Amino acid sequence: MSVLSWRELAACRDIVSAEYDPFFADTADLQAEAIAICGTCPVRDDCLTFAVRTGQQYGVWGGQPEQVIRRLIAADRGGHPHRRQAPASHPQASKTHCKRGHRFTAENTYYAPDGQRRCRRCLREAQPTRARRRRGGDADVA
């Protein structure tokens, strides 16, 4: 038995095409159609959580227009997240620590565009510090 991602269960999955995509439309009528589609979607909350956590500032996500999503993203980045935990249906919801053993907390967790949960501490440790960049890295200089 395989675990389905929220995207595979989305009401919009088979609706969007190259010719028809109301979720990224410029007209109010098409945006209203997108919001109506979301109204029947069983994974609307997961979609909205994904959009907020990954900073999707354009389009209709989880039945919400861009303006609402942008406010939720700003609140999330300001320390007031829309939702602090991965949904119970998320494949990584039961994980409590990253591969290196850092605990997943609201402050230490972000979601990559592919929907995978990532550890902020590991990301910071992988990035070179400013002092290293000014010195030109860790290479030996003669």
GROMACS elastic network, one bead per residue, 0.5 to 0.9 nm:
[ bonds ]
;  ai    aj funct       b0    kb
    3    89     6  0.86580   500
    3    90     6  0.87644   500
    3    91     6  0.68571   500
    4     7     6  0.79923   500
    4     8     6  0.61781   500
    4     9     6  0.73110   500
    4    89     6  0.87020   500
    4    90     6  0.88006   500
    4    91     6  0.81791   500
    5     8     6  0.54902   500
    5     9     6  0.69940   500
    5    89     6  0.80646   500
    5    90     6  0.70013   500
    5    91     6  0.72716   500
    6     9     6  0.52378   500
    6    10     6  0.62417   500
    6    42     6  0.88008   500
    6    43     6  0.59579   500
    6    44     6  0.87797   500
    6    46     6  0.65713   500
    6    47     6  0.72642   500
    6    89     6  0.79189   500
    6    90     6  0.75695   500
    7    10     6  0.51341   500
    7    11     6  0.87534   500
    7    12     6  0.87462   500
    7    13     6  0.70452   500
    7    43     6  0.79737   500
    7    46     6  0.88399   500
    7    47     6  0.77649   500
    8    11     6  0.87556   500
    8    13     6  0.67825   500
    9    12     6  0.86968   500
    9    13     6  0.73764   500
    9    41     6  0.81934   500
    9    42     6  0.72287   500
    9    43     6  0.67477   500
   10    13     6  0.53920   500
   10    14     6  0.86196   500
   10    38     6  0.84935   500
   10    41     6  0.59813   500
   10    42     6  0.67697   500
   10    43     6  0.59178   500
   10    44     6  0.76048   500
   10    47     6  0.82904   500
   11    14     6  0.74459   500
   11    15     6  0.77350   500
   11    37     6  0.67356   500
   11    38     6  0.68634   500
   11    40     6  0.68493   500
   11    42     6  0.72568   500
   11    43     6  0.80357   500
   11    44     6  0.87402   500
   12    15     6  0.50326   500
   12    16     6  0.62592   500
   12    34     6  0.84247   500
   12    37     6  0.68124   500
   12    38     6  0.75137   500
   12    41     6  0.77940   500
   13    16     6  0.65920   500
   14    17     6  0.78880   500
   15    20     6  0.77900   500
   15    21     6  0.79200   500
   16    19     6  0.79728   500
   16    20     6  0.56664   500
   16    21     6  0.50100   500
   16    22     6  0.76360   500
   16    23     6  0.83276   500
   17    20     6  0.50478   500
   17    21     6  0.61008   500
   18    21     6  0.69617   500
   20    25     6  0.89835   500
   21    24     6  0.60907   500
   21    25     6  0.65967   500
   21    30     6  0.82185   500
   21    34     6  0.82820   500
   22    26     6  0.84521   500
   22    27     6  0.85712   500
   22    29     6  0.86075   500
   22    31     6  0.55777   500
   22    32     6  0.81432   500
   22    33     6  0.65076   500
   22    34     6  0.52334   500
   22    35     6  0.88003   500
   22    59     6  0.85819   500
   22    60     6  0.82207   500
   23    30     6  0.75522   500
   23    31     6  0.61702   500
   23    33     6  0.83294   500
   23    34     6  0.53391   500
   23    35     6  0.80594   500
   23    58     6  0.88820   500
   23    59     6  0.52601   500
   23    61     6  0.74701   500
   23    65     6  0.89520   500
   24    30     6  0.85932   500
   24    31     6  0.75641   500
   24    34     6  0.87476   500
   24    58     6  0.70727   500
   24    60     6  0.66736   500
   25    28     6  0.78863   500
   25    29     6  0.88011   500
   25    30     6  0.60317   500
   25    31     6  0.61494   500
   25    34     6  0.89155   500
   25    59     6  0.74009   500
   25    60     6  0.88341   500
   26    29     6  0.88178   500
   26    30     6  0.75750   500
   26    31     6  0.75337   500
   27    30     6  0.55448   500
   27    31     6  0.63496   500
   27    32     6  0.87011   500
   28    31     6  0.50131   500
   28    32     6  0.60444   500
   28    33     6  0.86332   500
   29    32     6  0.51188   500
   29    33     6  0.63976   500
   29    34     6  0.88483   500
   30    34     6  0.63180   500
   30    35     6  0.87217   500
   31    35     6  0.62727   500
   31    36     6  0.86121   500
   31    59     6  0.84213   500
   31    60     6  0.71085   500
   31    65     6  0.76858   500
   32    35     6  0.50789   500
   32    36     6  0.61662   500
   32    37     6  0.86696   500
   33    36     6  0.50392   500
   33    37     6  0.62626   500
   33    38     6  0.87024   500
   34    37     6  0.50928   500
   34    38     6  0.63059   500
   34    39     6  0.87215   500
   34    60     6  0.67791   500
   34    61     6  0.87630   500
   34    63     6  0.72076   500
   35    38     6  0.50249   500
   35    39     6  0.63123   500
   35    60     6  0.69942   500
   35    61     6  0.83231   500
   35    62     6  0.79253   500
   35    64     6  0.67710   500
   35    65     6  0.77888   500
   36    39     6  0.50103   500
   36    40     6  0.71712   500
   36    63     6  0.73956   500
   37    40     6  0.57068   500
   37    41     6  0.67722   500
   37    63     6  0.77732   500
   38    42     6  0.84318   500
   38    43     6  0.86900   500
   38    44     6  0.63105   500
   38    60     6  0.87975   500
   38    61     6  0.79857   500
   38    62     6  0.60440   500
   38    64     6  0.85465   500
   39    42     6  0.85681   500
   39    44     6  0.77468   500
   39    62     6  0.83908   500
   39    63     6  0.64421   500
   40    44     6  0.83804   500
   41    44     6  0.54994   500
   41    62     6  0.83015   500
   41    63     6  0.88214   500
   42    45     6  0.81765   500
   42    46     6  0.89778   500
   43    46     6  0.52946   500
   43    47     6  0.62716   500
   43    48     6  0.87817   500
   43    62     6  0.78409   500
   44    47     6  0.51298   500
   44    48     6  0.62707   500
   44    49     6  0.86392   500
   44    61     6  0.77978   500
   44    63     6  0.68058   500
   45    48     6  0.51411   500
   45    49     6  0.60687   500
   45    50     6  0.85266   500
   45    62     6  0.59496   500
   45    63     6  0.88317   500
   45    87     6  0.84457   500
   46    49     6  0.50778   500
   46    50     6  0.61079   500
   46    51     6  0.86322   500
   46    62     6  0.74486   500
   46    86     6  0.84714   500
   46    87     6  0.66492   500
   46    89     6  0.86919   500
   46    90     6  0.83250   500
   47    50     6  0.51321   500
   47    51     6  0.62504   500
   47    52     6  0.87646   500
   47    61     6  0.60730   500
   47    62     6  0.50084   500
   47    63     6  0.87646   500
   48    51     6  0.50487   500
   48    52     6  0.62261   500
   48    53     6  0.85517   500
   48    60     6  0.89703   500
   48    61     6  0.53660   500
   48    63     6  0.76983   500
   48    64     6  0.76504   500
   48    69     6  0.78800   500
   49    52     6  0.52341   500
   49    53     6  0.60150   500
   49    54     6  0.84422   500
   49    61     6  0.88638   500
   49    62     6  0.80010   500
   49    82     6  0.74228   500
   49    83     6  0.68411   500
   49    86     6  0.83048   500
   49    87     6  0.85113   500
   50    53     6  0.52334   500
   50    54     6  0.59613   500
   50    55     6  0.82644   500
   50    56     6  0.81711   500
   50    61     6  0.86226   500
   50    62     6  0.89977   500
   50   111     6  0.72585   500
   50   112     6  0.89118   500
   50   113     6  0.82120   500
   50   115     6  0.67184   500
   51    54     6  0.53886   500
   51    55     6  0.58214   500
   51    57     6  0.76905   500
   51    61     6  0.64187   500
   51    62     6  0.81167   500
   51    69     6  0.74789   500
   51    73     6  0.82592   500
   51   113     6  0.87822   500
   52    55     6  0.51842   500
   52    56     6  0.63615   500
   52    57     6  0.81753   500
   52    61     6  0.89946   500
   52    69     6  0.65369   500
   52    70     6  0.78797   500
   52    72     6  0.63533   500
   52    73     6  0.50026   500
   52    74     6  0.87740   500
   52    76     6  0.73266   500
   52    81     6  0.86633   500
   52    82     6  0.77362   500
   53    56     6  0.80094   500
   53    73     6  0.71695   500
   53    76     6  0.76094   500
   53    77     6  0.89114   500
   53    81     6  0.87131   500
   53    82     6  0.89201   500
   53   110     6  0.63341   500
   53   111     6  0.56342   500
   53   112     6  0.80505   500
   53   113     6  0.88360   500
   53   115     6  0.89813   500
   54    73     6  0.85912   500
   54   110     6  0.74094   500
   54   111     6  0.56273   500
   54   112     6  0.59931   500
   54   113     6  0.57315   500
   54   114     6  0.89135   500
   54   115     6  0.79540   500
   55    58     6  0.89441   500
   55    69     6  0.85996   500
   55    70     6  0.80426   500
   55    73     6  0.62034   500
   55   113     6  0.86304   500
   56    59     6  0.76734   500
   56    61     6  0.83428   500
   56    66     6  0.86399   500
   56    69     6  0.77494   500
   56    70     6  0.80886   500
   56    73     6  0.82969   500
   56   113     6  0.87745   500
   57    66     6  0.61021   500
   57    67     6  0.82232   500
   57    69     6  0.65337   500
   57    70     6  0.56774   500
   57    73     6  0.79858   500
   58    61     6  0.85943   500
   58    65     6  0.84100   500
   58    66     6  0.55594   500
   58    67     6  0.87897   500
   58    69     6  0.83252   500
   58    70     6  0.84225   500
   59    64     6  0.86298   500
   59    65     6  0.66883   500
   59    66     6  0.56550   500
   59    69     6  0.88755   500
   60    63     6  0.61427   500
   60    64     6  0.55011   500
   60    66     6  0.60281   500
   60    69     6  0.82179   500
   61    64     6  0.55006   500
   61    65     6  0.69520   500
   61    66     6  0.79073   500
   61    69     6  0.76204   500
   62    65     6  0.86432   500
   64    67     6  0.80819   500
   64    68     6  0.61213   500
   64    69     6  0.64597   500
   65    68     6  0.56510   500
   65    69     6  0.64228   500
   65    70     6  0.88056   500
   66    69     6  0.50675   500
   66    70     6  0.60274   500
   66    71     6  0.86492   500
   67    70     6  0.52277   500
   67    71     6  0.64277   500
   67    72     6  0.88118   500
   68    71     6  0.51832   500
   68    72     6  0.62902   500
   68    73     6  0.86730   500
   69    72     6  0.50200   500
   69    73     6  0.61043   500
   69    74     6  0.85907   500
   70    73     6  0.50316   500
   70    74     6  0.61754   500
   70    75     6  0.85766   500
   71    74     6  0.50950   500
   71    75     6  0.61520   500
   71    76     6  0.85482   500
   72    76     6  0.60049   500
   72    77     6  0.85483   500
   72    80     6  0.86373   500
   72    81     6  0.74521   500
   72    82     6  0.63462   500
   73    77     6  0.61329   500
   73    78     6  0.84212   500
   73    81     6  0.79133   500
   73    82     6  0.81520   500
   74    77     6  0.51535   500
   74    78     6  0.59846   500
   74    79     6  0.87803   500
   74    80     6  0.84750   500
   74    81     6  0.87596   500
   75    79     6  0.64534   500
   75    81     6  0.59293   500
   75    82     6  0.73418   500
   76    79     6  0.54758   500
   76    82     6  0.61301   500
   76    83     6  0.83880   500
   77    80     6  0.70570   500
   77    81     6  0.71345   500
   78    81     6  0.77211   500
   79   106     6  0.89139   500
   79   107     6  0.81048   500
   80    83     6  0.87190   500
   80    84     6  0.89282   500
   81    84     6  0.60341   500
   81   106     6  0.81872   500
   83    86     6  0.78097   500
   83    87     6  0.87773   500
   84   105     6  0.82500   500
   84   106     6  0.56687   500
   85    88     6  0.83477   500
   85    93     6  0.78428   500
   85   105     6  0.83465   500
   85   106     6  0.72484   500
   86    89     6  0.80710   500
   86    90     6  0.62256   500
   86    92     6  0.76403   500
   86    93     6  0.54259   500
   86    94     6  0.88729   500
   86   117     6  0.85211   500
   87    90     6  0.53110   500
   87    91     6  0.89092   500
   87    93     6  0.64969   500
   88    91     6  0.81581   500
   88    92     6  0.87062   500
   88    93     6  0.56906   500
   88    94     6  0.78886   500
   89    92     6  0.84928   500
   89    93     6  0.70042   500
   90    93     6  0.51434   500
   90    94     6  0.83714   500
   91    94     6  0.75966   500
   91    95     6  0.87766   500
   91   116     6  0.88473   500
   92    95     6  0.54309   500
   92    96     6  0.86920   500
   92   116     6  0.77479   500
   92   117     6  0.71266   500
   93    96     6  0.79146   500
   93   117     6  0.89883   500
   95    98     6  0.75432   500
   95   104     6  0.79085   500
   96   101     6  0.88280   500
   96   102     6  0.84812   500
   96   103     6  0.58843   500
   96   104     6  0.54819   500
   96   105     6  0.83052   500
   97   100     6  0.76627   500
   97   101     6  0.52393   500
   97   102     6  0.52219   500
   97   104     6  0.52506   500
   97   105     6  0.88519   500
   97   119     6  0.85432   500
   98   101     6  0.51907   500
   98   102     6  0.53667   500
   98   103     6  0.64907   500
   98   104     6  0.67421   500
   98   117     6  0.87254   500
   98   118     6  0.74060   500
   98   119     6  0.62849   500
   98   122     6  0.85614   500
   99   102     6  0.75429   500
   99   119     6  0.88865   500
  100   122     6  0.77698   500
  102   108     6  0.84019   500
  102   119     6  0.73443   500
  102   121     6  0.75010   500
  102   122     6  0.80664   500
  103   108     6  0.75429   500
  103   109     6  0.88411   500
  103   119     6  0.82645   500
  104   107     6  0.81008   500
  104   108     6  0.58131   500
  104   109     6  0.57287   500
  104   117     6  0.88272   500
  104   118     6  0.84587   500
  104   119     6  0.68396   500
  105   108     6  0.50454   500
  105   109     6  0.58590   500
  105   119     6  0.89223   500
  106   109     6  0.55227   500
  106   110     6  0.80055   500
  107   110     6  0.82318   500
  107   120     6  0.79717   500
  108   118     6  0.82870   500
  108   119     6  0.57239   500
  108   121     6  0.64320   500
  109   117     6  0.66577   500
  109   118     6  0.57158   500
  109   119     6  0.50618   500
  109   120     6  0.57156   500
  109   121     6  0.85525   500
  110   116     6  0.84177   500
  110   117     6  0.58815   500
  110   118     6  0.53500   500
  110   119     6  0.66161   500
  110   120     6  0.67214   500
  111   114     6  0.77750   500
  111   115     6  0.56039   500
  111   116     6  0.55059   500
  111   118     6  0.58326   500
  111   119     6  0.87822   500
  112   115     6  0.53180   500
  112   116     6  0.54304   500
  112   117     6  0.64659   500
  112   118     6  0.67417   500
  113   116     6  0.74453   500
  114   117     6  0.89811   500
  118   122     6  0.82094   500
  118   123     6  0.81522   500
  119   122     6  0.54713   500
  119   123     6  0.64976   500
  119   124     6  0.89336   500
  120   124     6  0.62216   500
  120   125     6  0.86462   500
  121   124     6  0.51188   500
  121   125     6  0.61657   500
  121   126     6  0.85993   500
  122   125     6  0.50808   500
  122   126     6  0.61417   500
  122   127     6  0.87978   500
  123   126     6  0.51740   500
  123   127     6  0.64673   500
  124   127     6  0.53335   500
  124   128     6  0.81412   500
  124   129     6  0.87804   500
  125   128     6  0.75664   500
  125   129     6  0.87211   500
  128   131     6  0.82311   500
  128   132     6  0.62700   500
  128   133     6  0.67428   500
  128   137     6  0.79230   500
  129   132     6  0.53553   500
  129   133     6  0.64646   500
  129   134     6  0.88851   500
  130   133     6  0.50758   500
  130   134     6  0.62389   500
  130   135     6  0.86778   500
  131   134     6  0.51891   500
  131   135     6  0.62843   500
  131   136     6  0.86030   500
  131   137     6  0.84454   500
  132   135     6  0.51371   500
  132   136     6  0.60957   500
  132   138     6  0.66156   500
  133   136     6  0.50117   500
  133   137     6  0.53736   500
  133   138     6  0.86935   500
  134   137     6  0.74518   500
  135   138     6  0.76986   500
  135   139     6  0.89887   500
  136   139     6  0.73018   500
  137   140     6  0.87352   500
  138   141     6  0.89820   500
